[in-house]
Amino acid sequence: MGRFFTLTNAKKNFNGLERRRTINLKSGAGPTSLKFLTIAVLAVLSLLYLVQANRSATKGYSLKALEEERTKIEAQNERLEVEAARQKSISEIENKTKDLQMVPVDKVEYE
Amino acid sequence: MSELNNNDYPEKRITSLFFILVVVAIVVFIRLFQISVLENKNYLAQAESQHKIIEEVPAHRGKIFTSSYNSSDTYELATNLTLYALTAVPKQIQDKERAAEEIAKLLFLDKNAILEKIKGTDAYIPPLAHKLSLEQADAIEKLDLKGIYISPEEWRYYPEGDLAAHIIGYVDTEGKGNYGVEGYYNQELSGDSGAFFAEKDVKGRYIQISAKSDPQDGTDLVLSLDRSVEHYAEDLIKESVKKYGAKGGQIIVMDPSTFEIIAMASDKSFDPNNYAQEAQEKTVDIFANPNTAKAYEPGSVLKVMTMAGGLDSGSVTAATEETFPAFIEIQGHKIWTWDKKAHGKENMTQVLETSNNVGIIFVQQRMGKSTFYDYFRDRFGFGEKTGIDLDSESAGKLVSLKQMQDVEAANIAFGQGIAATPLQVVASFAAIGNQGKMFEPHIVKEIIEHKGDKKEIKDIKPKFVRQVVSPETAEIIKTMMEDVVLYGYGKEAQVPGYRIAGKSGTAQIPGPGGYLEDKTIHSFVGLAPAEDPKFVILVKLDEPATSPWASYTATSVFSEMASYLFKYYQIPPNK
């Protein structure tokens, strides 16, 4: 293995023979750079994973908080419904009709 | 030789080591196989339990509704209320003195009593308190006491209190329905729980919900019961029991065209919100519905069934006449007319009008035991459950044909020696009012199933049981019952302007060694209005003290109930 990577450009001539020509460009990335590059990529990927996992966990906490909030609101709603049902109960209505001095129908006339 | 031994020694050691390694490898392999293959599920579960939560999401119990004739609204008879329980894990509580003091202050409890409960190092003790409000639960959570927990609990709430309690029943602390509709439809009302699967952090907080199955809420039920009629009937029977010095009483109002129960009242009731306290203060017997679970000897109201059988089988006609003495002797037993007087010559309508015991035995004997039994058991259905959708129904009692002596058949003909529930009696009259067609009595008229956010409403259609008597016989017997109210011992049942068909009954009560002296059960069952019955009403009074005859007690109560129903349902008079 040479000191540097050599970049070539292959092309066929009119006789069908392959002609290989060295491009006069040389990369400056050696094995150490590659190691760094790999480590950097891995580090970025790990960071991304961590950020994603953290985001997911934070959303999980928010979700749990929202679930608790919903449960509380549902409980409040349920309590109001129960109170409405109690207010509509026939014994409550009867008490109110007495307060309003209402009396039962005595005689009904039909046409 | 010793040189050779010395040379072999390393090889032996290597061989021995090899075998030891092989054995160790086999042991390790077996253990590995055991852990990773055979006990895979167990270890997997252990690993998952460290970071995964499976939490049950309970289903809401279905609600029970009732309606009112003049309103399109439905009213809740049973609903749910989320309250909170206070639990403690004593071994986790660091400052027990403070915890007891703070809780006692907030919940107005005795500090020492709480301290006594949490002083140990138990991992579990029964909840310190139930039915805490949301505010109380929040206040306790804000204290941030280690080892003290708040958890939601769903409780059943009955907004109407003791109204129709025998029909509704109650739900116990385990969440199981008992008695009435709660007991009969417990499975449908309960629904199916859901669950969610989540990952948790070290503090047990959810990180991610991985899967969720929604709970299937219980089915809602809409009853045929009209709450206004039920309320009126309950008030009326309570007042009547007082007025006539009775020990108890019941009223049933049924629609004879559908066999739907409109009202089913008893003078005794209970508050299902406090059922445990009620059981202590009264008796467990208080929960049984006296209209469906308790049988009695109905007395003369059953003469209508005997007469219907006699007419339908062709044994007699309405015009059949006979001269009746004061008593008849069967198998050595003398059976007397109710007034111990000879009624003389009477036709079959007059037999009902004067409630003639000897006359009705004449009909039974003309039918013969077998035909008579066929009508009572196989047609009107005495001795078997009606099939109403209420828990704990009694079948009553009717002796078998083989065991039925002549004297027993004679007694059953006028409603003694047979035990029936008020519901069985009212259902047999409803069949007369419905052109002889018997349906299964029912109380639930609509079922609302929850499918996700959608609701599916199903009407309950009346279930036809059998043709009890022909439509012609039903019409004749209805006319005869009208005459009972017009000219016989049912006059008090009249409602001015309306035609009523009915029959009263004063039944003796069996006791040890025979029937009890001076103790009777009064009842009146009638159809109103007679020409096109909208209701069949049963009134029953247990041991009234003011009069020995039902024609002066239950019959008047019937009239009051019928008057109310005519006004409530706006049925104009027709005569």
Interface residues (C-beta under 8 A of the other chain):
Chain A: S56 A57 K59 G60 Y61 L63 K64 T71 K72 E74 A75 Q76 E78 R79 E81 V82 A85 R86 K88 S89 I90 S91 E94 V105 V108 Y110
Chain B: Y75 E76 T79 N80 L81 T82 L134 P152 Y157 P159 E160 G161 L163 A198 E199 D201 R205 Y206 I207 Q208 I209 R227 S228 H231 K567 Q570 P572 P573
